[in-house]
């Protein structure tokens, strides 16, 4: 059964759980920040202030690498960072989880990129590289404009830990492209490319690492998201809130569905849940 859509009131159970929240997890793109735009809407900034005034820790939960995620600090302050879909996580400046991809699996995926099967992005803790053959350079530019692009053989995968891969392909190719890499899985937020993470990873696993450090339970958390890679986070949180711009598939996994990112969605959720 789908979650209710704003402005119907949140359930009594969701309201009760929300009031106990000690941590709030936020996706960036499509949740805090409108897709394709920079900045956080004023209503969302107000919502973050309300949560912080109640002593709630604010934690980013994104597919971005750390330095790219921290661009959001231009607009607001956060206590924690779950990057690469929960594979590289910090709380109050301390690394609390660092789950790298299996090197042999990475080599398999890089070999596919070198053979021209797909453009590939490699996420490290603080940066990203794009491995692409010349014939696919224009395709890669659509997704990673401004990022360094190189022949896949020149990637730094043997020199520093890899936390995530991105393969440009339609969803129906996921199983095919990961068939020879048993320690990896797909965590898509877009049909354009798949996020490749450890098979035992995900945003929910990163959440658990942060919650353990804080001595908090899942029931004491809120999570806001809009993409397919947010589903595990929404399910794991005490109250999972899907943005109004989320797909029906994502909404079905939420406890509550608020309005869109640009329609005061975060603040409306706090009102509906009795926090604001």
N, C-alpha and C positions, 0 to 999 in steps of 0.2 A: 504494500500500500504506500503511495507517495506521501511525502511530508506535506503539511499545509503550506500555502503560499501567502506571503504578506498581503494584506494586513490582518488575516485571521489570527487570533491569539494563540500563543504557544501553549502547549499542554501544561497542566499543573506540574507534572513530573519534570519537564524540561525547565520550567521556571524555578523549581526547587533546586535542581542540580546547578543551574547557572549561578544562583546566589552563593553557592559554595565554592565557586571557581577561585583557584589560586594562580592558574596559568592560562593564558590565551595564545593560541597558535594561529598564525596568519600566513596564508599564501600571499604572494606579491601580485603577480600579473593576473588581472581580472578580479582581484579581491581587494587589495589595498590600493592598487594602481590600475586605472583603466588600461585595457589592452592597447598597445601602440602609443600610449601617452606617458608623460612623466608627471610626477607629483601625486600627492594624496589629497583627495577631496576634503574640503573644510569640515564636513560633517563627520568624516572618518577620523580626522585629527581630534575632533571633539570626543568621539567615542574612545579613542586611545587614552585621552586625558582622564576620562571617567574611570576607565579600568585601572589606570595607574593610581588614581586617587583612592581606589579601594584596595590597593596593595597587590593587585594582580600583575604577575610577571608577563611581559610582552615578548613573544618569541616568533621570529620569522621562520617559515617552513616552506622552502622553495627548491626548485630544480637548479637554480643558479649556483655558480661557485661563489665563495665567500666575498671576494672583492667586488664582484658584480652585484651581489645581494646588498652589500653595504652602501650602494648608491642611494638606497632608500633613506639612509641616515641624514640626507640633506633636508628631510622633511619631518622626521620623528626619531625618537630614541628607542632602542630595543635592548632587552636584556640577554637574548639568546639568538642563535643562528643555526637553523637546521638546513644545511646546504646539500646539493647533489641528491635531492629527494631523501634526505635523512642519513646519508652515508658519511657526511663530515659535519659534526655538530659542536657548537661552542655554547657555553653558558657563563656569563660574567667574565668573558675573556679566556676561559679555560676550555680546552678540547675535552669533550666528554664522550665522543664517539668518532672513530676513524676507521671505517670499513672499506677497504680497497677492493677493487675487482681482481679476480684471479688472473695473473699474468698470462697464462696459457690461453685463457678465454679471450683476453684482450688481443693477443697476437692473432687469434683466429678472426676476430672482427676486423682488425687492421688489414689482414690479408684480403678480406673481401673488398675493402675500400681500395686497396692497391690494384685489385683485379677489375676495378671500375664498376662494381655491383651497386655502389651507393656512395654518396658523400658522407663523411663521418666527422663528428666533433668529439673531442676528448676533453673531459673536465678534470682538472687537477684541483688542489685545495684552493688556490688563489688565481688561477687563470684557465684559459681554454685555447685549444688549437684545433684547426680544421684540416683534416687530411682529405685531399680531393685530387683526382686526376684532371688534367687540363680540360677534357671534354665536358666535365661536370662543373667547372668553375662558376659558370653563370647561375646554375641551379643553387650552388652553395651560397652565393652572394645573396640570394633571396632570404636566407635564414640567418646568416652570420656576417652581415655587412659590417666591415670594419675590423673583424677578427682576423688574425694572421692565418693565411692559407698556404699549404705546402703539399708536396708529394707525400703520400702516406708513409713512405720509407723514412722520412725525416722527422716524424713525430717523436716527442720526448717520452714515449711510453716506457722505455727501458731505463729512464733516468730518474723518474719521480713517480710517486703513487698516483694511480688513476682511480677516481671515485665514481665516474659516470661516463657513459658514451651516449651519443645521439646518432641514430641512423636515419637518414632521409629515405622514407619508404611508406607506402600505404599500410594500414593496419593488417591487411590480409597477408603481408609478407613477414610479419613478426616471427611466427613459428619457424618459418623456413630459415630466416637469417640467424636465429638463435639455436637451431637444432644441434649444432656441434659445440655449444657452450653451456653445459649443464649447470654451471654456477651463476648464471645470469638470468634475468627476467626483464620483461618490458613493463614500463610504468608510464603509459602515454597520458599527455594532457592535450594533445592535438593530433589530428589525423595526418598532419604534414610529416611528422617524424616521431620516432619512438625514443623515449628515455630508457637507457639500459642500465640497470642497477643490480647489486648482488641479489641472488635468488632468495636470500633470507633477510633482505632489507626492505626499505620503504619509509615513508614519512611517519607511519605509526611506530616503527622501531626507533627512529630518532626521537620521537616524542617520549617514548619510554625511558631513553637515556637521560633526557632532561628532567623528567619527573622523578627518577630515582635520585638524581643529584639534589633535588629540592625536597625530597622526602614527601612527595605528593603522589596522590593516586590518580588514575585516569579519570575517575568520577569527579575530580576537582579541576577539570580542564574544559576549556572551550576551544573549538577549532572552526575557522572560517576558510572556505575554499570554493573553487568553481570548476576545477578541471578533473580529468580522470585520475591523475596521479594524486589527487586529494582524497579519493574515496577511502583509503585505509585510514587516513587522519580523521575524517569525519566519523567513521565507524568507531574509532578508538576513543574519541573524546567523550567526556561526560555529557556534553551537548555539542553535536556537530551541526554547524550552520552552513547551508549552501547558499551562495549568492543567487539572485534572481536571474543573472546571466548564465548560470550553469545549465548544462543539458539535463534532460529528463533522467538520463541514466545516472548522473551524479546526484540529482535531487532525491532520487529514490533511496539513497544511502544516508540521508541527513535526518536529524531529529526535527529540524526546522528550516524552512526556506524563507529567506528575507527578500527584499527588493534588490535591484542591481547595484553593481559597484558605483555607478554614477547617479544612483537614485537614493542615496543615503542609506544603503543597505546595511552597513555595519551598525550605524547608530539606530536604525529602525529595529534591528535584532535585539539590541540591548534594551530598548524600550519594551518590546514584546516580552522579553524574558525577565522584566522587572529589575534590571540592573541600573537603567538610566531613567 
